[in-house]
């Protein structure tokens, strides 16, 4: 199954609602950041359990799929691993998590605090994924993919459902992209009712490269947000959605991301990790310029960091 629809996302939201937070939105003016334009509506999904949206997809997998006695296994740059470990604990299910060495200490510590069996393998997400696939063969555990999984897309799509209920008058929405599970689920919810814009680090342009090639392809996997936005390539399932419903993809630099982190803290007093603030960087650094009267939504989707330098 490669496509999802609003009815499935709505049913998923009802299923996982007892396990997730209803995260807030905040309206700020572009002028607060010394920019031209109207309102920015920030969806603060970084206040979700485990510090990111990933817990939505994790619970969807655990509640919709049959979990064997061997439990579940996940490969992650960090946030997905934290989410699966947390959800597994709440559902009393064994969990094995593979992360690469690029994963932040904050995320590694969170995974361990949930009681999951953690293995640090290789330098990038692709290395951890390969190790997790080997573990599935050895153990019979259920794999929970970070983005290229029907249930994962459904869970992440509930962010769109929730955001639309909170702010039905959006004209456009900017979303950070790694493997594409989040933006794929959100785009499936909104279809073409608003403009959906992906934002990626220029050092890990997975969706940008895929759209140029007409299919998912390997892309560079580096940069400051590599622990959350550098899976090497986007998922096959979300790519079909992206081709239909994503308006454009914007690339930002590591310096842009650092600046967005600082501006978000300086203006709103919210601390976000690099991957969590990448979408906002497109606006704050001038790559996306809201039109007069345009109501722009921005998803701030991750908070798992302690490495923020505010001396700018």
QUIBEL-V83117 format. One record per pair of residues at least 24 apart in sequence whose C-alpha atoms are under 10 Angstrom apart, sorted by the first residue. I is the first residue (numbers start at 1). J is the second residue. If there is no record, write none. Layout:
i/j
I/J
I/J
This chain:
i/j
1/149
1/150
1/237
2/148
2/149
2/150
2/153
2/236
2/237
2/238
2/239
2/240
2/241
3/150
3/153
3/154
3/184
3/185
3/188
3/237
3/238
3/240
3/241
4/150
4/151
4/153
4/154
4/157
4/184
4/185
4/187
4/188
4/189
4/237
4/238
4/241
5/154
5/157
5/185
5/187
5/188
5/189
5/190
5/191
6/154
6/157
6/158
6/160
6/161
6/185
6/186
6/188
6/189
6/190
6/191
7/189
8/151
8/154
8/155
8/157
8/158
8/189
9/151
9/153
9/154
9/155
9/156
9/157
9/158
9/159
9/160
9/161
9/185
9/186
9/188
9/189
10/154
10/155
10/157
10/158
10/161
10/162
10/189
11/154
11/158
12/56
12/57
12/59
12/60
12/63
12/64
12/151
12/154
12/155
12/156
12/157
12/158
13/56
13/60
13/154
13/155
13/156
13/157
13/158
13/159
13/161
13/162
14/158
15/59
15/60
15/63
15/64
15/155
16/55
16/56
16/57
16/58
16/59
16/60
16/61
16/62
16/63
16/64
16/155
16/158
17/56
17/59
17/158
19/49
19/55
19/56
19/59
19/60
19/87
19/90
20/48
20/49
20/53
20/55
20/56
20/59
20/87
21/45
21/47
21/48
21/49
21/53
21/55
21/56
22/47
22/48
22/49
22/159
22/162
22/163
23/47
23/48
23/49
23/53
23/159
23/162
23/163
23/166
24/48
24/162
24/163
24/166
25/163
25/166
25/167
25/297
25/298
25/299
25/300
26/268
26/297
27/167
27/295
27/296
27/297
28/267
28/268
29/295
30/283
30/284
30/289
30/290
30/296
32/263
32/267
32/268
33/263
33/264
33/266
33/267
33/268
33/283
33/284
34/284
35/283
35/284
35/285
35/286
35/289
35/290
36/286
36/289
36/290
36/291
36/292
37/289
37/290
37/291
37/292
37/293
37/294
37/295
37/296
38/290
38/291
38/292
38/293
38/294
38/295
38/296
39/170
39/290
39/292
39/293
39/294
39/295
39/296
39/297
40/170
40/173
40/280
40/283
40/290
40/294
40/295
40/296
40/297
40/298
41/163
41/167
41/170
41/173
41/295
41/296
41/297
41/298
41/299
42/163
42/173
42/174
42/280
42/296
42/297
42/298
42/299
42/300
42/301
43/159
43/160
43/162
43/163
43/166
43/167
43/173
43/297
43/298
43/299
43/300
43/301
44/163
44/270
44/272
44/276
44/298
44/299
44/300
44/301
44/302
44/303
45/159
45/163
45/276
45/299
45/300
45/301
45/302
45/303
46/270
46/271
46/272
46/273
46/276
46/277
46/299
46/300
46/301
46/302
46/303
46/304
47/272
47/300
47/301
47/302
47/303
48/301
48/302
48/303
49/82
49/83
49/86
49/87
50/79
50/80
50/81
50/82
50/83
50/84
50/85
50/86
50/87
50/107
50/110
50/111
50/302
50/303
50/304
51/79
51/82
51/83
51/107
51/272
51/273
51/276
51/301
51/302
51/303
51/304
51/305
52/79
52/80
52/82
52/83
52/272
52/273
52/276
52/300
52/301
52/302
52/303
52/304
53/79
53/80
53/83
53/155
53/156
53/157
53/158
53/159
53/182
53/276
53/299
53/300
53/301
53/302
54/79
54/80
54/81
54/82
54/83
54/84
54/146
54/147
54/152
54/155
54/156
54/181
54/182
54/301
54/302
55/79
55/80
55/81
55/82
55/83
55/84
55/85
55/86
55/87
55/152
55/155
55/156
56/80
56/83
56/84
56/87
56/151
56/152
56/153
56/154
56/155
56/156
56/157
56/158
56/159
57/83
57/84
57/87
57/144
57/145
57/146
57/147
57/149
57/150
57/151
57/152
57/153
57/154
57/155
57/156
57/157
57/158
57/181
57/182
57/185
58/82
58/83
58/84
58/85
58/86
58/87
58/88
58/144
58/145
58/146
58/151
58/152
58/155
58/156
59/83
59/84
59/86
59/87
59/88
59/90
59/91
59/151
59/152
59/155
60/87
60/144
60/150
60/151
60/152
60/153
60/154
60/155
60/156
61/87
61/142
61/143
61/144
61/145
61/149
61/150
61/151
61/152
61/153
61/154
61/155
62/87
62/88
62/91
62/93
62/142
62/144
62/151
63/87
63/91
63/151
64/151
65/142
65/144
65/151
66/142
67/93
67/94
67/140
67/141
67/142
67/143
68/93
68/94
68/139
68/140
68/141
68/142
69/93
69/94
69/139
69/140
69/141
69/142
70/94
70/95
70/96
70/136
70/139
70/140
70/141
70/142
71/95
71/96
71/139
71/140
71/141
71/142
71/143
72/96
72/97
72/116
72/136
72/139
72/140
72/141
72/142
72/143
72/144
73/97
73/98
73/116
73/117
73/118
73/129
73/132
73/133
73/135
73/136
73/139
73/140
73/141
73/142
73/143
73/144
73/145
74/98
74/99
74/118
74/128
74/129
74/131
74/132
74/133
74/135
74/136
74/141
74/142
74/143
74/144
74/145
74/146
75/99
75/100
75/119
75/120
75/121
75/125
75/126
75/127
75/128
75/129
75/130
75/131
75/132
75/133
75/143
75/144
75/145
75/146
76/100
76/103
76/124
76/125
76/126
76/127
76/128
76/129
76/132
76/144
76/145
76/146
76/147
76/227
76/228
76/231
77/101
77/102
77/103
77/104
77/107
77/108
77/123
77/124
77/125
77/126
77/128
77/129
77/146
77/225
77/226
77/227
77/228
77/229
77/230
77/231
78/102
78/103
78/104
78/105
78/106
78/107
78/108
78/110
78/111
78/125
78/226
78/227
78/228
78/304
79/103
79/104
79/106
79/107
79/108
79/110
79/111
79/146
79/227
79/228
79/302
79/303
79/304
80/107
80/111
80/144
80/145
80/146
80/147
80/228
81/107
81/108
81/110
81/111
81/116
81/118
81/144
81/145
81/146
82/106
82/107
82/108
82/109
82/110
82/111
82/112
82/113
82/114
82/116
82/304
83/107
83/110
83/111
83/114
83/146
84/111
84/114
84/116
84/144
84/145
84/146
85/110
85/111
85/112
85/113
85/114
85/115
85/116
85/117
85/118
86/110
86/111
86/112
86/113
86/114
86/115
86/116
87/114
88/114
88/115
88/116
89/114
89/115
89/116
90/114
94/141
95/141
95/142
95/143
96/132
96/135
96/136
96/141
96/142
96/143
97/128
97/129
97/131
97/132
97/135
98/122
98/125
98/127
98/128
98/129
98/130
98/131
98/132
98/133
98/135
99/123
99/124
99/125
99/126
99/127
99/128
99/129
99/131
99/132
99/227
100/124
100/125
100/126
100/127
100/128
100/129
100/227
101/125
101/127
101/128
101/227
102/222
102/224
102/225
102/226
102/227
102/228
103/225
103/226
103/227
103/228
104/226
104/227
104/228
104/304
104/305
104/306
104/307
105/304
105/305
105/306
105/307
106/304
106/305
106/306
106/307
107/227
107/304
107/305
110/304
124/221
124/222
124/226
124/227
124/230
124/231
124/232
125/221
125/226
125/227
125/228
125/229
125/230
125/231
125/232
126/221
126/230
126/231
126/232
126/233
127/231
129/231
145/181
145/235
146/178
146/179
146/180
146/181
146/182
146/231
146/235
147/178
147/179
147/180
147/181
147/182
147/183
147/184
147/185
147/231
147/234
147/235
147/236
147/237
147/238
148/179
148/180
148/181
148/184
148/234
148/235
148/236
148/237
148/238
148/239
149/181
149/235
149/236
149/237
149/238
150/181
150/185
150/237
150/238
151/181
151/185
152/181
152/182
152/184
152/185
153/180
153/181
153/182
153/183
153/184
153/185
153/186
153/188
153/237
153/238
154/181
154/182
154/184
154/185
154/186
154/188
154/189
155/181
155/182
155/185
155/186
156/180
156/181
156/182
156/183
156/184
156/185
156/186
156/189
157/181
157/182
157/183
157/184
157/185
157/186
157/187
157/188
157/189
157/190
158/182
158/185
158/186
158/189
159/183
159/185
159/186
159/189
159/299
160/185
160/186
160/187
160/188
160/189
160/190
160/299
161/185
161/186
161/189
161/190
163/297
163/299
164/189
164/190
164/297
167/295
167/297
169/194
169/294
169/295
169/296
169/297
170/194
170/195
170/294
170/295
170/296
170/297
171/195
171/196
171/290
171/293
171/294
171/295
171/296
171/297
172/196
172/197
172/247
172/290
172/294
172/295
172/296
172/297
172/298
173/197
173/198
173/279
173/295
173/296
173/297
173/298
173/299
174/198
174/199
174/248
174/249
174/250
174/278
174/279
174/280
174/281
174/282
174/283
174/288
174/296
174/297
174/298
174/299
174/300
175/199
175/200
175/249
175/276
175/277
175/278
175/279
175/280
175/282
175/297
175/298
175/299
175/300
175/301
176/200
176/201
176/228
176/229
176/249
176/250
176/274
176/275
176/276
176/277
176/278
176/279
176/280
176/281
176/282
176/298
176/299
176/300
176/301
177/201
177/204
177/205
177/206
177/207
177/208
177/228
177/229
177/230
177/234
177/249
177/250
177/275
177/276
177/278
177/279
178/204
178/205
178/206
178/207
178/221
178/225
178/226
178/227
178/228
178/229
178/230
178/231
178/232
178/233
178/234
178/235
178/275
179/206
179/207
179/228
179/229
179/230
179/231
179/232
179/233
179/234
179/235
179/236
179/238
179/239
180/206
180/207
180/229
180/231
180/233
180/234
180/235
180/236
180/237
180/238
180/239
180/241
180/242
181/234
181/235
181/237
181/238
181/239
182/238
182/301
183/238
183/239
183/241
183/242
183/245
183/246
183/299
184/235
184/237
184/238
184/239
184/240
184/241
184/242
184/245
184/246
185/238
185/241
185/242
186/241
186/245
186/246
187/238
187/241
187/242
187/244
187/245
187/246
187/247
188/238
188/241
188/242
188/244
188/245
188/246
189/245
190/245
191/241
191/242
191/244
191/245
191/246
192/244
192/245
192/246
192/247
193/245
194/245
194/246
194/247
194/296
195/245
195/246
195/247
195/248
195/296
195/297
196/242
196/245
196/246
196/247
196/248
196/249
196/297
197/242
197/245
197/246
197/247
197/248
197/249
197/250
197/279
197/282
197/288
197/298
198/242
198/246
198/247
198/248
198/249
198/250
198/251
198/278
198/279
198/282
199/248
199/249
199/250
199/251
199/252
199/275
199/277
199/278
199/279
199/280
199/281
199/282
199/283
199/287
199/288
200/225
200/229
200/230
200/249
200/250
200/251
200/252
200/253
200/257
200/275
200/278
200/279
200/281
200/282
201/225
201/226
201/229
201/230
201/250
201/251
201/252
201/253
201/254
201/256
201/257
201/274
201/275
201/278
201/279
201/281
201/282
202/250
202/251
202/252
202/253
202/254
203/229
203/230
203/251
203/252
203/253
203/254
204/229
204/230
204/231
204/232
204/233
204/251
204/252
204/253
205/229
205/230
205/231
205/232
205/233
205/234
205/249
205/250
205/251
205/252
206/230
206/231
206/232
206/233
206/234
206/235
207/232
207/233
207/234
207/235
207/238
207/239
207/242
207/248
207/249
207/250
208/233
208/234
208/248
208/249
208/250
208/251
209/233
209/234
209/249
210/234
210/235
210/236
210/239
210/242
210/243
211/239
211/242
211/243
211/248
211/249
214/239
214/243
215/239
215/240
215/243
216/240
222/254
223/253
223/254
223/274
224/253
224/254
224/255
224/257
224/258
224/273
224/274
224/275
225/254
225/257
225/258
225/273
225/274
225/275
225/276
225/277
225/278
226/274
226/275
227/273
227/274
227/275
228/273
228/274
228/275
228/276
228/302
229/274
229/275
229/276
229/278
230/275
250/279
250/281
250/282
250/287
250/288
251/278
251/279
251/281
251/282
251/287
252/278
252/279
252/281
252/282
252/285
252/287
253/278
253/281
253/282
253/285
254/278
254/281
255/281
255/285
256/280
256/281
256/282
256/283
256/284
256/285
256/286
256/287
257/281
257/282
257/284
257/285
258/308
258/309
258/310
258/312
259/284
259/285
259/309
259/310
259/312
260/284
260/285
261/308
261/309
261/310
262/308
262/309
262/310
262/311
262/312
263/310
263/312
264/300
265/308
265/310
266/310
270/300
270/303
271/300
271/302
271/303
271/304
271/305
271/306
271/308
272/300
272/301
272/302
272/303
272/304
272/305
272/306
272/308
273/300
273/301
273/302
273/303
273/304
273/305
273/306
273/307
273/308
274/300
274/301
274/302
274/303
274/304
274/305
274/307
274/308
275/300
275/301
275/302
275/303
275/304
276/300
276/301
276/302
276/303
276/304
276/305
277/301
277/302
277/303
278/302
